[in-house]
Amino acid sequence: MVTTNPITQMAFLFVLSTLLSVIVIRLAIDKALALGIADHPGGHKQHDTITPFVGGVGVFAALAIALVVLFMLYPDQSLKWLSLGLGAIIIFATGFADDILQLNYKVRLIIQAMVAMIMVAAGGVVLSDLGELLPGMTLTLGLLSIPFTVFAAIGGINALNMIDGLDGLAGTVSFISLLLISTVALVAGDMSNLTLAAAIAGGMAGFLFFNLRYGAQRRAKVFLGDNGSMLLGFLFAWLLVDLSQGAHPAITPVTAIWLFSIPLMDTISVMLRRLSLRKSPFTPDHNHLHHILLHAGFRVEDTVLVIAFLHLLFGAIGLTGLYLGIPEFVMLFSFLLIYMGYFYVTLRPWYFIMALRHLHAFLGLIPTENHGMFLGSYSATEAERLVKMISKELGPAADSWVHVVEQYSPHQHNEKRYSVALNIRLISDNIAMDEENKRYITSVQQRMLERHGIQVRQFIERSSKNERRLQNQGNPTGNEQRISERRSATSTILVFEALFERHAPPTIFSPRQSHTLDSRETSLDTIQFSNEPIKRTNNHEI
């Protein structure tokens, strides 16, 4: 370094780490593709192309630069830096092995515990107290400090891995946390942790160059992989514990959880939800916050932006409480209140999804493509029967959203008519998943026709090129008027919505009630539209 200004030093280190990260990731991409070391589409994965999972090499390269600088500036703490390097190598190698071989989670946990012990025993990075969680009383851990630190480190290592489900998400959240950590280290004058955080932030910036969606880059060119997410989780555990302990800590332990809020809350919430469904907490599903936003129609870019904003907001709240001197127990209670709301959202995600759908439409945002079917127009009893048929045909194979609306037509004065719509719950906006949804809906259409004699139509983009009535040039004015009446926002009234989720009981929503039901087959037995008699129709198509 040629200057004594710490900000200039860290800016230089950040740029150097960014450039090195870009270079090594670019080389690693070519090598990984040549060797077949890449992530393939399928299962619960969100992508539709073969993508190398070598983003962690950029983070590791940035860490290598930081270690060189730390050894040079603080040679008296060589054992600490050796411990950091050794732990990083082990966790990075374990992550790579998991990416390629799909290690059993028990093996991963054992290795993660070993790395945490290296951090504690050799590195001296240990949680000795949890701060002033009660007024005037600091909660010291004593003999529990080592097991508690190991538990916290394992949680941090896995938390980041669990939110790594969208292009740019884990990288953006990590980058924000690293910037906030760099800020508190700079304010506190903790130059060693500032050096580490600034270098890793540069490594993340280089990774995001390949991982974010922007401009002509519509898909990530590289994934973080378990090698990168586990390494980052370990580094966050190291930084947050080290910054919050000692004679002159830069932050309180409560502030640390605010700086790591989204990964922490999402991981705990999803695990508790899985346990409530009697499933393994390590079983993949689609109830993370980013999945909920995708199901509500948000694009990947919008989802990353929303979650990044929330993470930055929570981090800013934590730092505000720290620097304003707000009591730690108040900040902890505030965090727990926010977490309770977060947990409720992930426990019953459909409630939140429905609210977001309406907000999404109100704001006029561009939605992801919908996949589903539409049936109408029917009497009340026929509509009820149709929803039962649809839910039975779907079975447990798909998450879906069924809603029934009351139609208004100026040509029908004496009879209420209802339409039934089905939307398959999307988990991505990629091409492969779109095609899978379309094939599934086509299969449901065929079964409805063969078994029940009911013909249904898929959702299509609402535009003039898809509107058959506009294609009739004989009377364009009259057709446009009829379409305007049919499309009018005031021409339908929502009666109720039935939300079916795999491995969970169906839920019925209506303007007057909401309740959970026992099975798909009897999902609508308690719902009555009206007392109208059954009215047969000859043609069930729209």
C-alpha positions, 0 to 999 in steps of 0.5 A, a space after each residue: 500500500 502506498 498511502 496511509 489513508 485506510 479508505 484508499 487502502 481498502 478501495 485499492 484492495 477491493 478493486 484488486 480483489 474484484 479484478 482477480 475474482 473476474 479473471 479466475 472465475 472466467 478461467 474456471 468457467 472454461 475449465 469446468 465446462 471442459 471437465 463437465 463440472 457443472 450444475 444440470 437442470 432438473 429436480 428443484 433447481 431453477 435453471 434450464 441450462 448447464 451452468 458451472 458452479 465455480 463462483 466460489 473460486 472468485 471468493 477464495 481468490 479474494 480471501 487469498 489476497 486478504 490473507 497475504 495482506 493480513 500476514 504482512 500487516 499483523 504478523 503477531 496474529 499469524 496463528 489466527 490467519 493460519 486458522 482462517 486459511 485452513 478452515 477456508 480450504 477445508 470448507 471450500 473443498 467440502 463444498 466442491 465435493 458436495 457439488 460434484 458428489 452430493 455428500 450426505 448432510 451428516 457428512 457435511 455437518 461433521 466437517 462443518 463442526 470440525 471447521 468451527 472448532 478450528 475457528 474457536 480453538 486455533 483462531 480464538 474466534 469464540 462467542 463468550 457472551 450474547 450481550 445485554 439481553 436483559 436490562 443491566 445484565 450481560 448474558 455470558 456463556 461460560 462453558 457453553 461458549 464453545 458449543 454455542 459458537 460451533 452451533 452458530 458457525 454451522 448455522 451461518 455456513 448453511 444459511 447462505 446455502 439455503 437462500 442460494 436459489 436465484 441468479 444474483 440472490 445470494 451474491 447480492 445479499 452477501 455483498 450488502 452484508 459485507 458493505 455493512 460489515 466494512 462500515 462498522 469495522 471502519 468506524 470501530 478502527 478494526 483494520 484486520 476485519 475491514 481488510 478481510 471484509 473489503 477483499 471478500 466484497 471485491 470477490 463478490 463483486 467479481 462473482 456478480 459480474 457473471 451471476 447477475 441478470 443485466 442487459 443482454 445477460 439473461 441467465 447466470 453464466 456461473 453459480 456460487 455452488 456449495 463451494 462458494 456459499 459454504 465458504 461465504 457462510 464460514 467467513 460471515 460466521 468468522 467476521 460477525 463473531 470476531 466483531 462482536 466479541 473482545 474488550 472493544 467490540 465493533 458491534 453487539 451480538 444482536 447487531 450481528 443478527 440484523 446484519 445477517 437477517 434475511 439468510 438467518 430468518 429464511 433458514 430458520 423459518 423454512 426449517 421449522 415449516 418442514 419440521 411442522 410437516 414432519 419432513 427433514 429440515 434439509 429436504 428442498 422445497 419451494 417455500 423460501 421468500 424468493 419462491 413466494 415472490 416468484 409465485 406471486 408473479 415477480 420476475 427474478 430480477 424484481 425478486 432479487 431487488 425486493 429481497 436486497 432492499 429488505 436485507 439492506 433495510 434490516 441491516 440499516 435498522 441494526 446499525 441505527 440501533 447500535 449507533 443511537 445506543 438503543 438497548 440491546 434487549 429492545 433491538 432483540 425484541 424488535 428483531 423477534 417481532 419481525 421474525 414472527 411476521 416472516 415466519 407466518 408468511 412462510 408457514 402459510 405462504 399462500 396468504 401472502 402470495 394472494 396479497 402480493 398478486 393483487 399488489 403486483 397487478 395494482 402496481 402494474 409490474 411485469 409478471 412472469 408468464 402464467 400457466 393454467 386453465 379457464 372454464 366458464 360460464 356455469 351455474 353455482 352448483 356446476 362451478 362447485 362441481 367443476 372445482 371438485 373435479 379439477 382438484 381431484 384430477 390435480 391430486 398431490 402432483 402440483 401446487 395450484 390456485 383455483 378461484 371462482 368469480 361471479 360474472 356480470 353480463 348486461 344480457 343476463 338479468 335473472 341468473 348468476 353465472 360463475 367462471 372457474 380459473 386454475 393457475 399452476 404454481 410456478 417455481 421459475 420463469 425459465 423455459 424448461 419449467 414453462 414447457 413442463 407446466 404446459 405439458 402438465 396442463 395439457 394432460 389435465 385438459 385431456 383427462 377432464 375431457 375424457 373422464 368428465 366430457 368438459 373441454 377447457 382452454 389454456 391461459 393465453 397472452 391477452 393481446 389483439 393477436 390472440 383475440 378471436 373476436 378482434 380477428 373478425 373484421 366484419 364488425 370491429 366496433 361491436 366486437 371491441 365493445 363486447 370485449 370491453 364488457 367482458 374484460 371490464 374490471 367491474 364485470 366479475 366479483 371474486 367469490 372464493 379462492 381455493 389454494 392447494 399446496 403439496 404436502 399441506 392441507 388445501 385452504 379456502 379463501 372467501 370474502 367472509 371466511 378462510 379455513 383449512 380442509 382435510 383433503 382435495 377430494 372433499 375440499 369444497 363440501 363446506 362451500 355453498 355459492 347459492 341455492 340455485 338448482 343444477 342447470 345443464 349446459 350442452 357446451 362446456 367450452 368458454 
